[in-house]
Amino acid sequence: MVQKKVSEIKEGDTILVYGEKAVVKKIETSGKGIKQGRVKCRIEAESLKDKKPTVIIRLAEDMIETND
């Protein structure tokens, strides 16, 4: 597994979510917020193990583990 910035992830990438591998189905990026002033990403992923959908929200500059 390799670490990537959340903002560099694309649909179809395999990421590690809560200790399980999941495929990114959709990713949305927000603009800078008024309170925090940071860009956030909403990631919809599907577990490879049991096909369970998961939604996580991370800052765009955070690092996440991928299979690339």
Sequence and secondary structure as in RCSB ss.txt:
>XXXX:A:sequence
MVQKKVSEIKEGDTILVYGEKAVVKKIETSGKGIKQGRVKCRIEAESLKDKKPTVIIRLAEDMIETND
>XXXX:A:secstr
 EEEEGGG  TT EEEETTEEEEEEEEEE    TTT   EEEEEEEETTT  EEEEEEETTSEEEE  
